[in-house]
Amino acid sequence: MPHLDEALPLRKDTADGPGGDAKAKILERATRRLWHATALGITAKLGAVAAGAATLESEFLAHVVLPGNRTVLDELGPVIDSAYRSGLRPSFGIPAPSLPAPDQQFSTAFPHRRTLAG
């Protein structure tokens, strides 16, 4: 969640000056908006899990905290960014999965469907 001072150019200590009540109300509204957006996002993720469209792990993987107090996203974000910039697949220490030949991809993915020839 972004910090309020990043989302709104108003800091908490400015509410102490002239017009402080109005500034405090603006800050309160911004805080409520951010928490509301966070709640909506979490509710949507949990709804997808409940419907069976996703797993809890897949929805929240980026936010898992690893040893060293960094998240999965903190660790993998730069690796993924580098892969997109270079066009190369990151190895993550394991070999790339082998893919079927292009003419076999459809029949492998959908073995119950018949092709025009078969």
C-alpha positions as CSV (number, residue, x, y, z in Angstrom):
1,M,0.0,0.0,0.0
2,P,1.5,3.4,-0.9
3,H,2.4,5.7,1.9
4,L,0.0,8.6,2.4
5,D,2.7,11.2,1.9
6,E,3.3,9.7,-1.6
7,A,-0.4,9.5,-2.5
8,L,-1.2,12.9,-1.2
9,P,1.2,15.9,-1.0
10,L,-0.1,16.7,2.4
11,R,1.7,15.4,5.5
12,K,0.2,14.8,8.9
13,D,2.2,17.6,10.6
14,T,0.7,20.2,8.2
15,A,-2.7,19.7,9.9
16,D,-1.4,21.6,12.9
17,G,-1.1,24.9,11.0
18,P,-3.8,27.3,9.8
19,G,-6.8,25.5,8.3
20,G,-5.7,22.4,10.2
21,D,-9.2,20.9,10.5
22,A,-9.7,21.0,6.8
23,K,-6.3,19.5,6.1
24,A,-7.0,16.8,8.7
25,K,-10.3,15.9,7.0
26,I,-8.5,15.7,3.6
27,L,-5.9,13.4,5.1
28,E,-8.6,11.3,6.7
29,R,-10.5,10.9,3.4
30,A,-7.3,9.9,1.6
31,T,-6.6,7.3,4.3
32,R,-10.1,5.9,4.1
33,R,-9.9,5.7,0.2
34,L,-6.6,3.8,0.4
35,W,-8.0,1.3,3.0
36,H,-11.2,0.9,1.0
37,A,-9.2,0.1,-2.2
38,T,-7.1,-2.4,-0.2
39,A,-10.2,-4.1,1.2
40,L,-11.8,-4.3,-2.2
41,G,-8.6,-5.9,-3.6
42,I,-8.4,-8.5,-0.8
43,T,-12.1,-9.3,-1.1
44,A,-11.7,-9.9,-4.8
45,K,-8.7,-12.2,-4.3
46,L,-10.5,-14.2,-1.6
47,G,-13.6,-14.4,-3.9
48,A,-11.5,-15.9,-6.7
49,V,-10.1,-18.5,-4.2
50,A,-13.6,-19.3,-2.9
51,A,-14.9,-19.8,-6.5
52,G,-12.0,-22.1,-7.3
53,A,-10.6,-19.8,-10.0
54,A,-7.3,-19.3,-8.1
55,T,-5.4,-20.7,-5.1
56,L,-4.6,-18.7,-2.0
57,E,-0.9,-19.1,-2.8
58,S,-1.2,-17.8,-6.3
59,E,-3.2,-14.7,-5.2
60,F,-0.9,-13.7,-2.4
61,L,2.5,-15.1,-3.5
62,A,4.0,-11.7,-4.2
63,H,3.4,-10.7,-0.6
64,V,4.9,-13.7,1.2
65,V,7.7,-12.5,3.5
66,L,11.0,-14.4,3.0
67,P,13.8,-14.8,5.6
68,G,15.5,-11.4,5.7
69,N,12.2,-9.6,5.9
70,R,11.8,-9.1,2.1
71,T,8.8,-10.2,0.0
72,V,8.8,-12.5,-3.0
73,L,8.0,-9.4,-5.1
74,D,11.0,-7.5,-3.6
75,E,13.3,-10.4,-4.6
76,L,11.8,-11.3,-8.0
77,G,10.8,-7.9,-9.3
78,P,14.3,-6.9,-10.5
79,V,14.8,-10.4,-12.0
80,I,11.6,-10.2,-14.0
81,D,12.2,-6.7,-15.1
82,S,15.7,-7.7,-16.3
83,A,14.2,-10.7,-18.2
84,Y,11.7,-8.4,-20.1
85,R,14.5,-5.9,-20.9
86,S,16.9,-8.5,-22.2
87,G,14.4,-10.9,-23.7
88,L,16.0,-13.8,-22.0
89,R,14.3,-16.2,-19.6
90,P,15.6,-16.1,-16.1
91,S,16.9,-19.5,-15.0
92,F,16.1,-19.4,-11.3
93,G,18.6,-22.1,-11.0
94,I,16.5,-24.7,-12.9
95,P,16.5,-25.7,-16.6
96,A,13.8,-24.3,-18.8
97,P,10.8,-26.6,-19.2
98,S,10.7,-28.5,-22.5
99,L,7.8,-27.7,-24.8
100,P,6.2,-30.1,-27.3
101,A,6.9,-29.5,-31.0
102,P,4.6,-26.8,-32.4
103,D,2.5,-29.3,-34.3
104,Q,2.0,-31.3,-31.1
105,Q,1.1,-28.5,-28.8
106,F,-2.7,-28.5,-29.6
107,S,-3.1,-32.3,-29.3
108,T,-1.1,-32.3,-26.1
109,A,-3.1,-29.5,-24.5
110,F,-6.4,-30.9,-25.6
111,P,-6.0,-34.7,-26.0
112,H,-9.8,-35.4,-26.1
113,R,-10.2,-33.2,-29.3
114,R,-9.7,-34.7,-32.7
115,T,-7.9,-32.8,-35.5
116,L,-9.3,-32.6,-39.0
117,A,-6.9,-35.3,-40.1
118,G,-7.8,-37.7,-37.2
